[in-house]
Amino acid sequence: MTEPLDTPLNTPSDTPSDRRPGGRSARVRTQVLDAVRAELAENGHESLTMEGVATRAGVHRATVYRRWRDVGGLLVDLIDATGEIDWQPPDTGSLRGDLTALNQEIQDSLLVRPSFAVALMAASFHFERAARAQTRLWTDRYAQCEVLIERARARGELPTPHTDAHALLLLATAPIYHQLVLLRTPPDPHLPERAATAATLAAAAGAFSVVRGGGG
């Protein structure tokens, strides 16, 4: 099952309009997106169909087609709904502790079976609109996690007032995805802390320091 890659960026299925409807419409959305999660996690994106989602959700398929149009529209709305969850970055009192807790959350989401996170990543390679939605979600999540670096700076854990927070977060979290998604190696219970420790030591040594201002 494929989707054209030349779909315009601003199609109705690609924008967050009507994301928080009320009443019956909200219930239908919840039922349908719950069904998409279950279908995607259990059977993968290859078996995801409008009819299968409608049946599992107990909703008439005409309703699903009218609102989401196609499988790509379902995936985009599902990713957007994930972004609406009131998630907060961990706050343990230290940069290493925060990064370790963040990595543990990521590892847990990748190890649970069936893993919705892994299934959604796989689907994003086949549906261009879903890939864009997932990029938006991850960009927002990483931006949200920059508060971890702001707290560390306020506690005096970083050597300079300016740190490339995004680069630091990428270094801390990348080993989890690399090991479990790319290499598919057996889970290492020590990896979340080890990756967090490496990133913290690098940051403390000034590896992510940013020099601002100054003239020539």
N, C-alpha and C positions, 0 to 999 in steps of 0.2 A: 504494500500500500504506500503510495507516494503522494506528495503534494507539490504543485508547481513552485519553483523557486523564485518566480518573478511576481509573486503576490505583492501588491502595493503595501507600503508600510502602514498606511492609515485606513485599512479596511475595517469594517465594524467589528470583526472578530479579533482585531489586533489592538484595540483601544480599550481603556478601562471604563468606558461609559456603561451606565446601568449595572455597576458592579455590586451595589448594595440595595437591591430591591427589597420591598417589604411584603408581608403577608404571604399569600399563596405562592407568589413568584419566588420569594426567598426560600420557601420550603422545597419547591421544585428544584431550584438551583442546588440546594444542599443535597437532595436525594441524587441528583444526576452526577454531581462532582464526587460524591461518595462512591457511586457506582464506577466512575472513571478510575478512581484510585484503586479500587478492588480489582477491576479488570486489568489495569495496567500492571499492578504488582503481581497478580496471579498468572497472567498469560502473555505479558509483554505487549509492546506497541503493535507488533505484527498482527495480533488477533483483535485489536481494538476496533470496534465497529459502532456505528450509531445505533443499529438495531440491538446489539448486545447490551449497550449501555442503557437504552430505553427499557429493555426487558428487566435487567437487574434493578433499575431504579423504580420500576413500577409506574413508568410515565409513558404516555402515548408517544410513539416515535415522531409523529408530526410536530409535537411540542419541541422535541429535541432538535429536529431539523430547523424549525422556525427560529429558534433562539440561537443555536450554535452553528448552524449551517453545515459543518463538516467536522471530521475528527480533529483537524487542526484547530478549529474554534474551541472545541472541548479542552484541548491541551492548554491553549492560551489562557482560558478562563481558570483552569485548574491551577496553573502556575501563579496567576494573579491572585487567586484566593489564598494560596500559600503565603504570598507577600502581605496579605491582610491580617495574618495571625499576629497577635501581640507578643512577639518574641523579644526577649531582652538578652543582651550579651552577658556572660557570667561576670560576677564581681566578687573575687575571692580575697582581695587585699594585696595582691602582688601580680606583676606582669606574667611571671612564669605560671602562677596558679591560674590566672585568667585564660592564658593560651592553652594550658593543659586541659582545662574544663571545656573550652571551645573545641579542641581537637577530639576530646572524648565524645562530645555530642555528635560531631561529624562521623567518627568511626562507628558509633552505635547505629546511626542512620544508614550506614552502608552495609552493616553486618546483619541487621534484622532480616529475616526471611519470611515472606518475600520482601525485597527491598524496594520500596516505592521510589526512593531517591535514585537508585541505579536504573530502574526502569524508565524514569523520566529523563535521565541523561541520555539513555539510548534512543528514546523517542525524539529527542531534540535534534539528532543527527538526520532524521528522516522528514521532519516537518519544520520548514524554515521559520514560520511564524512562532512555533513553539521554541525554537532556538533563540529567537530575539527576545521572547518573553523571559526565558530562563536567564539570558544575559542581563536583562533588566533586574531580575530578582537577585542574582548573585552580586551585581554591582551595588544594589541597595543594601544587601546584607553586609558586604565588606565595609561600606561607608558607615553603617550602623556600628560595626565593631571597632571603628577607629577610636571610640571612646576609651577602649582598653589602653591605647597608647597615650591618650590625654591624661588618664588617671596615673599611669606610670610616670609621665613627665612631672605631674604635680607632686608625686611622692619622692621625686629625686632619683628615680631608677635609671634615667636616661642621661647621657653626658652633655647633651646640648638641648636648647629649647625647641629646636625644630627637627623633627624626625619624619622620614617618609613612612607614614603609617601603613599605607597600602602595600608597599613593598615588604614591610615587616610582617604583615598579616599573611601575605602570599607565601613567604618563606616558612612561616610557622605551620600553615595548614597543608601546603602542597604534598609533603611526604605521605599524608594519610590517603589522599586521592591516588597518588602514584603507586603506592603499595597495593591498595585494595581494588582500585578500578583498572589501572593500566597493567600492572604485573599480576594481579589476582593472586597474591601470595597469602598464605595463612595469616590470620590476624595476630598481631603482636600486641599484647596488653600493655607493653611499656612504650610503644611508639608515640602515643599522644604526649606523654611527658617528655620523652627524649627529644622529639621535634620542637616542643615548646622551649625546652632548655637551650637547645642550640640557637634558636631564634633570639631568645632573651640574652644570651651571652654575646651574640653578634651585635645586638642593639646596644648593649652596655659598652661594647668596645668601640662604638661609633660607626658601625658599618652602615647605618641608615641615617646618619646625620646629614642634614641639608643646610648648606650655607646660604644665607639670604642677605640681601642688601649689599652695600659696599660698592664702591666705584673702582674704576680702573686708574 
